[in-house]
Amino acid sequence: MFREALKKTLSLPLLSAPVGDTLRLRTILEAIQKHIHSSSLIFKLAQDAFKIATPTDSSTDSTLLNVALELGLQVMRMTLSTLNWRRREMVRWLVTCATEVGVQALVSILQSWYTLFTPTEATSIVAATAVSHTTILRLSLDYPQREELASCARTLALQCAMKDPQSCALSALTLCEKDHIAFEAAYQIAIDAAAGGMTHSQLFTIARYMELRGYPLRAFKLASLAMSHLNLAYNQDTHPAINDVLWACALSHSLGKNELAALIPLVVKSVHCATVLSDILRRCTVTAPGLAGIPGRRSSGKLMSTDKAPLRQLLDATINAYINTTHSRLTHISPRHYGEFIEFLSKARETFLLPQDGHLQFAQFIDNLKQIYKGKKKLMLLVRERFG
């Protein structure tokens, strides 16, 4: 009740002050900053002041608008290191308010972002909004003003990426796209951070972005780093990273035999799921490598053999994965999964038959199963019916 009464006591003179009464508004602002310690109350006052300062049917009260901005900045500082469920709303509102005040207000919050926002807020909300087409049109910015905003946004982006690369590297690249030097710096930050705490998911996302921007070799480098962070177990055939793995393999294949040869050892080390490995193997044998159209490179036009490097290593890993997965499945298998298991063996056979001696390898594999699991009579009968 006291807070509400205090809010009313201070908000009435604030909101009813004559237009342009700078001294009175400054006095009230100082009183609010001194006596109200609730960020939500100050935020409500800031919103009310903003609404009155920007009527739809008359001119803007710039003095009251600046008061709203001052209150908003105080809210940002108060809630920066505390949990507040309205924080995102508050940040968006402050950017809107700063935009109404003008380009210098935007420049100011971009330059002092570290006292007001987290790195993620600063890149994904503040800087992104400040340089958006909507903001440029709203403020009718000329070229020097646009460049000043863009330069501040790039500086902010690189600072945030250095501070929190996991959350900000991609935003930094996006914000620095139009400046070669800044873009190179953002890319290097991402590469340096890859060895640290970045996840395979974050690295794959940045790698896909680099490919979209027309940097396939850089995308390949990031994808390789992402692959080294990944561990896909034998039974994770629905893992969310599978699409990224298939994309990375397709990218390396399109770049050429050398890139594919460099990626395959990483795939073999990181991926132990037989169905995923066999899918990669199949895709690599359907078309010739090196079809990405990289300047100075030519595709041989020849399909790759699974009997030779680099696909031989992938083939051996896929066959071993099928063997290991088969034994893992048979350890705890129930009769209702027998049909599914037979289909799994059929897929395994497709991979076994790729090399010249594949039919002998598969026959030996089936014979071993019959010997080791002869106690599972019904299942082995199904195996015999399908595979001999």
C-alpha positions as CSV (number, residue, x, y, z in Angstrom):
1,M,0.0,0.0,0.0
2,F,2.8,2.4,0.9
3,R,4.5,1.8,-2.5
4,E,1.3,2.5,-4.3
5,A,0.8,5.7,-2.3
6,L,4.3,6.8,-3.0
7,K,4.0,6.0,-6.7
8,K,0.8,8.1,-6.8
9,T,2.4,11.0,-4.9
10,L,5.3,11.1,-7.3
11,S,3.6,10.2,-10.5
12,L,0.8,12.8,-10.4
13,P,3.1,15.8,-10.5
14,L,5.4,14.0,-12.9
15,L,2.6,13.3,-15.4
16,S,0.8,16.6,-14.9
17,A,3.9,18.9,-15.2
18,P,3.5,21.6,-17.9
19,V,5.2,20.8,-21.2
20,G,8.8,21.9,-21.1
21,D,9.0,22.5,-17.3
22,T,12.5,21.0,-17.2
23,L,13.4,22.1,-13.6
24,R,10.3,20.7,-12.1
25,L,10.6,17.4,-14.0
26,R,14.3,17.1,-13.0
27,T,13.3,17.6,-9.3
28,I,10.6,14.9,-9.5
29,L,13.0,12.5,-11.4
30,E,15.6,12.9,-8.6
31,A,12.9,12.2,-6.0
32,I,11.8,9.0,-7.8
33,Q,15.4,7.8,-8.1
34,K,16.1,8.5,-4.5
35,H,12.9,7.1,-2.9
36,I,11.5,4.4,-5.1
37,H,13.5,1.1,-5.0
38,S,11.0,-1.1,-6.9
39,S,12.1,-1.7,-10.5
40,S,8.5,-2.6,-11.5
41,L,7.1,0.7,-10.0
42,I,9.8,2.8,-11.8
43,F,9.2,0.9,-15.0
44,K,5.4,1.6,-14.8
45,L,6.2,5.3,-14.2
46,A,8.6,5.3,-17.2
47,Q,5.9,3.7,-19.4
48,D,3.3,6.2,-18.2
49,A,5.6,9.2,-18.8
50,F,6.4,7.8,-22.3
51,K,2.8,7.4,-23.2
52,I,2.0,11.0,-22.2
53,A,5.1,12.4,-23.9
54,T,4.2,10.8,-27.2
55,P,0.5,11.5,-27.9
56,T,-0.8,10.4,-31.2
57,D,-2.7,13.7,-31.9
58,S,-0.1,16.3,-30.9
59,S,3.7,17.0,-30.8
60,T,6.1,15.1,-28.6
61,D,7.1,16.5,-25.2
62,S,10.8,15.9,-25.5
63,T,11.5,16.9,-21.8
64,L,9.1,14.3,-20.4
65,L,10.3,11.8,-23.0
66,N,13.9,12.2,-21.7
67,V,12.6,11.6,-18.2
68,A,11.0,8.4,-19.4
69,L,14.3,7.3,-20.9
70,E,16.2,8.2,-17.6
71,L,13.8,6.1,-15.6
72,G,14.1,3.3,-18.1
73,L,17.9,3.4,-17.9
74,Q,17.6,3.1,-14.1
75,V,15.4,0.1,-14.4
76,M,18.0,-1.5,-16.7
77,R,20.7,-1.0,-14.2
78,M,18.5,-2.2,-11.3
79,T,17.5,-5.5,-13.0
80,L,20.8,-6.3,-14.9
81,S,22.1,-8.7,-12.3
82,T,18.8,-9.9,-10.9
83,L,16.1,-12.3,-12.2
84,N,13.1,-10.4,-13.5
85,W,10.4,-12.2,-15.6
86,R,9.7,-8.9,-17.4
87,R,13.3,-8.1,-18.2
88,R,12.9,-8.9,-22.0
89,E,9.9,-6.6,-22.2
90,M,11.8,-3.9,-20.3
91,V,14.8,-4.1,-22.7
92,R,12.5,-3.9,-25.8
93,W,10.7,-0.9,-24.3
94,L,13.9,0.9,-23.6
95,V,15.1,0.6,-27.2
96,T,11.7,1.9,-28.4
97,C,12.0,4.8,-26.0
98,A,15.6,5.6,-27.0
99,T,14.5,5.5,-30.7
100,E,11.8,8.1,-30.0
101,V,14.4,10.3,-28.2
102,G,16.7,10.1,-31.2
103,V,19.8,8.7,-32.8
104,Q,22.2,10.0,-30.1
105,A,20.2,8.2,-27.4
106,L,20.6,4.9,-29.4
107,V,24.3,5.6,-29.8
108,S,24.6,6.2,-26.1
109,I,23.0,2.9,-25.0
110,L,25.0,1.0,-27.6
111,Q,28.2,2.5,-26.3
112,S,27.4,1.9,-22.6
113,W,25.7,-1.5,-23.2
114,Y,27.7,-3.3,-20.5
115,T,26.1,-1.2,-17.7
116,L,22.6,-1.9,-19.0
117,F,22.3,-5.2,-20.8
118,T,23.6,-8.8,-20.9
119,P,25.7,-9.6,-24.0
120,T,22.8,-11.6,-25.4
121,E,20.3,-8.8,-24.9
122,A,22.8,-6.3,-26.3
123,T,23.3,-8.2,-29.6
124,S,20.0,-9.9,-30.2
125,I,17.6,-7.1,-29.1
126,V,19.4,-3.8,-28.8
127,A,21.9,-3.7,-31.6
128,A,19.7,-5.7,-34.0
129,T,16.9,-3.2,-33.5
130,A,19.1,-0.1,-33.7
131,V,20.4,-1.0,-37.1
132,S,17.1,-2.4,-38.5
133,H,15.4,-1.0,-41.6
134,T,12.4,0.0,-39.4
135,T,14.6,2.2,-37.1
136,I,16.4,3.8,-40.1
137,L,13.0,4.7,-41.6
138,R,11.5,5.8,-38.3
139,L,14.3,8.3,-37.6
140,S,14.9,9.3,-41.3
141,L,18.6,8.8,-40.8
142,D,21.1,10.1,-43.3
143,Y,24.2,8.1,-44.4
144,P,26.6,9.4,-41.7
145,Q,24.1,8.7,-39.0
146,R,23.4,5.2,-40.3
147,E,27.2,4.5,-40.4
148,E,27.6,5.8,-36.9
149,L,24.9,3.5,-35.6
150,A,26.2,0.5,-37.6
151,S,29.8,1.2,-36.3
152,C,28.6,1.3,-32.7
153,A,26.6,-1.9,-33.2
154,R,29.6,-3.7,-34.7
155,T,31.8,-2.6,-31.8
156,L,29.2,-3.8,-29.4
157,A,28.8,-7.1,-31.2
158,L,32.5,-7.9,-31.1
159,Q,32.7,-7.0,-27.4
160,C,29.7,-9.2,-26.6
161,A,31.2,-12.1,-28.7
162,M,34.4,-11.9,-26.8
163,K,32.6,-11.9,-23.5
164,D,30.0,-14.6,-24.3
165,P,30.9,-16.4,-27.6
166,Q,28.5,-19.2,-27.0
167,S,25.5,-16.9,-27.0
168,C,26.7,-14.1,-29.2
169,A,29.1,-15.3,-31.9
170,L,26.3,-15.8,-34.5
171,S,24.7,-12.5,-33.7
172,A,28.1,-10.8,-34.0
173,L,28.7,-12.3,-37.4
174,T,25.3,-11.1,-38.6
175,L,25.8,-7.6,-37.3
176,C,29.3,-7.4,-38.8
177,E,28.3,-8.8,-42.3
178,K,28.8,-5.5,-44.1
179,D,32.2,-4.7,-42.8
180,H,35.0,-7.0,-43.9
181,I,37.4,-6.3,-41.0
182,A,34.7,-6.7,-38.3
183,F,33.3,-9.8,-39.9
184,E,36.8,-11.4,-40.0
185,A,37.2,-10.5,-36.3
186,A,33.8,-12.1,-35.4
187,Y,34.7,-15.2,-37.4
188,Q,38.1,-15.5,-35.6
189,I,36.3,-15.2,-32.2
190,A,34.0,-18.1,-33.2
191,I,37.0,-20.2,-34.2
192,D,38.9,-19.5,-31.0
193,A,35.9,-20.2,-28.9
194,A,35.2,-23.6,-30.6
195,A,38.0,-25.2,-28.6
196,G,36.4,-24.0,-25.4
197,G,32.8,-24.2,-24.2
198,M,30.9,-24.1,-27.5
199,T,28.6,-27.0,-28.1
200,H,28.3,-29.0,-31.4
201,S,24.9,-27.5,-31.9
202,Q,26.2,-23.9,-31.6
203,L,29.1,-24.6,-34.0
204,F,26.9,-26.4,-36.6
205,T,24.5,-23.4,-36.5
206,I,27.4,-21.0,-37.2
207,A,28.8,-23.3,-39.9
208,R,25.4,-23.4,-41.7
209,Y,25.3,-19.6,-41.5
210,M,28.7,-19.4,-43.1
211,E,27.7,-21.6,-46.0
212,L,24.6,-19.5,-46.6
213,R,26.8,-16.4,-46.7
214,G,28.9,-18.0,-49.4
215,Y,31.9,-19.3,-47.3
216,P,31.8,-23.1,-47.8
217,L,35.4,-23.7,-46.8
218,R,34.9,-21.8,-43.5
219,A,31.6,-23.6,-43.0
220,F,33.6,-26.9,-43.4
221,K,36.2,-25.8,-40.8
222,L,33.5,-25.0,-38.3
223,A,31.6,-28.2,-39.1
224,S,34.8,-30.2,-38.5
225,L,35.2,-28.5,-35.1
226,A,31.5,-29.3,-34.3
227,M,32.0,-32.9,-35.2
228,S,34.9,-33.2,-32.8
229,H,32.5,-32.1,-30.0
230,L,29.9,-34.7,-30.9
231,N,29.3,-38.2,-29.5
232,L,26.5,-40.2,-31.2
233,A,25.9,-43.6,-29.5
234,Y,24.8,-46.7,-31.3
235,N,21.2,-46.4,-30.1
236,Q,20.7,-42.7,-30.8
237,D,19.2,-43.0,-34.3
238,T,16.8,-40.1,-33.6
239,H,19.4,-37.7,-32.2
240,P,18.8,-34.0,-33.1
241,A,22.3,-33.7,-34.4
242,I,21.9,-36.3,-37.2
243,N,20.7,-33.7,-39.7
244,D,23.7,-31.6,-38.9
245,V,26.1,-34.6,-39.4
246,L,24.5,-35.4,-42.7
247,W,24.7,-31.8,-43.8
248,A,28.4,-31.6,-42.8
249,C,29.2,-34.8,-44.8
250,A,27.3,-33.5,-47.8
251,L,29.2,-30.2,-47.6
252,S,32.6,-32.0,-47.4
253,H,31.6,-34.3,-50.3
254,S,30.6,-31.3,-52.4
255,L,33.9,-29.5,-51.7
256,G,36.0,-32.5,-52.8
257,K,37.8,-35.7,-52.0
258,N,40.4,-34.0,-49.7
259,E,37.7,-32.4,-47.5
260,L,35.8,-35.7,-47.3
261,A,38.9,-37.5,-46.4
262,A,39.6,-35.0,-43.6
263,L,36.0,-35.3,-42.2
264,I,35.5,-39.1,-42.3
265,P,38.0,-39.8,-39.4
266,L,36.0,-37.3,-37.3
267,V,32.7,-39.0,-38.3
268,V,34.1,-42.4,-37.5
269,K,35.3,-41.2,-34.1
270,S,32.1,-39.3,-33.2
271,V,29.3,-41.4,-34.7
272,H,28.6,-44.9,-33.6
273,C,25.1,-45.3,-34.9
274,A,25.0,-47.9,-37.7
275,T,22.0,-46.5,-39.5
276,V,23.5,-43.0,-39.6
277,L,26.8,-44.2,-40.8
278,S,25.2,-46.3,-43.5
279,D,23.2,-43.3,-44.6
280,I,26.3,-41.2,-44.9
281,L,28.1,-44.0,-46.8
282,R,25.2,-44.3,-49.3
283,R,25.1,-40.6,-49.9
284,C,28.8,-40.5,-50.6
285,T,28.6,-43.2,-53.2
286,V,25.6,-41.7,-55.2
287,T,27.4,-38.7,-56.7
288,A,31.0,-37.8,-57.5
289,P,32.8,-35.5,-55.0
290,G,33.7,-31.9,-55.6
291,L,30.5,-30.5,-57.1
292,A,30.3,-27.3,-55.0
293,G,31.7,-25.1,-57.8
294,I,34.7,-23.7,-55.8
295,P,36.8,-21.5,-58.0
296,G,40.0,-23.3,-59.2
297,R,38.7,-26.7,-58.4
298,R,37.3,-29.3,-60.8
299,S,35.4,-32.5,-60.0
300,S,36.8,-35.7,-61.4
301,G,33.3,-36.8,-62.2
302,K,34.1,-40.3,-60.9
303,L,32.0,-42.1,-58.2
304,M,34.0,-43.1,-55.2
305,S,34.7,-46.7,-54.4
306,T,34.1,-48.1,-51.0
307,D,37.1,-50.4,-51.4
308,K,39.5,-47.4,-51.4
309,A,40.3,-44.5,-49.1
310,P,38.6,-42.4,-47.8
311,L,35.3,-44.4,-47.9
312,R,36.9,-47.7,-46.9
313,Q,37.4,-46.4,-43.3
314,L,33.8,-45.3,-43.3
315,L,32.6,-48.7,-44.6
316,D,34.6,-50.6,-42.0
317,A,33.3,-48.4,-39.2
318,T,29.7,-48.9,-40.5
319,I,30.1,-52.7,-40.6
320,N,31.6,-52.7,-37.1
321,A,28.7,-50.5,-35.9
322,Y,26.2,-53.0,-37.3
323,I,28.0,-55.9,-35.6
324,N,28.2,-54.1,-32.2
325,T,24.6,-52.9,-32.4
326,T,23.4,-56.3,-33.3
327,H,25.0,-57.9,-30.2
328,S,23.7,-55.0,-28.0
329,R,20.2,-55.5,-29.3
330,L,20.3,-59.3,-28.8
331,T,21.3,-58.9,-25.2
332,H,17.9,-57.7,-24.2
333,I,15.4,-58.5,-27.0
334,S,11.8,-59.5,-26.6
335,P,9.7,-61.5,-29.1
336,R,7.7,-58.4,-30.1
337,H,10.9,-56.8,-31.5
338,Y,11.9,-59.8,-33.6
339,G,10.4,-58.4,-36.8
340,E,12.1,-55.1,-36.3
341,F,15.4,-56.9,-35.6
342,I,15.2,-58.9,-38.9
343,E,14.6,-55.6,-40.8
344,F,17.7,-54.2,-39.1
345,L,19.7,-57.1,-40.3
346,S,18.4,-56.6,-43.8
347,K,19.8,-53.0,-43.7
348,A,23.1,-54.3,-42.3
349,R,23.3,-56.7,-45.3
350,E,23.1,-53.8,-47.7
351,T,26.2,-52.4,-46.2
352,F,28.0,-55.7,-45.9
353,L,27.5,-56.4,-49.6
354,L,29.3,-53.2,-50.7
355,P,32.8,-54.6,-50.8
356,Q,33.8,-57.5,-53.1
357,D,34.0,-60.0,-50.4
358,G,30.9,-58.7,-48.6
359,H,28.7,-61.7,-49.2
360,L,31.2,-63.9,-47.4
361,Q,31.5,-61.5,-44.5
362,F,27.8,-61.3,-44.1
363,A,27.4,-65.1,-44.3
364,Q,30.1,-65.5,-41.6
365,F,28.4,-62.8,-39.5
366,I,25.0,-64.7,-39.7
367,D,26.7,-68.0,-38.8
368,N,28.3,-66.4,-35.7
369,L,24.9,-65.2,-34.6
370,K,23.4,-68.6,-35.0
371,Q,26.1,-70.1,-32.8
372,I,26.2,-67.4,-30.1
373,Y,22.4,-67.0,-29.8
374,K,21.3,-70.6,-30.5
375,G,19.2,-70.4,-27.3
376,K,16.9,-67.9,-29.0
377,K,15.4,-70.6,-31.2
378,K,12.4,-68.7,-32.6
379,L,14.5,-65.7,-33.5
380,M,17.3,-67.8,-35.1
381,L,14.6,-69.6,-37.1
382,L,13.5,-66.2,-38.5
383,V,17.1,-65.3,-39.2
384,R,17.6,-68.6,-41.1
385,E,14.4,-68.1,-43.1
386,R,15.5,-64.6,-44.2
387,F,19.2,-65.0,-44.6
388,G,19.9,-68.8,-45.0
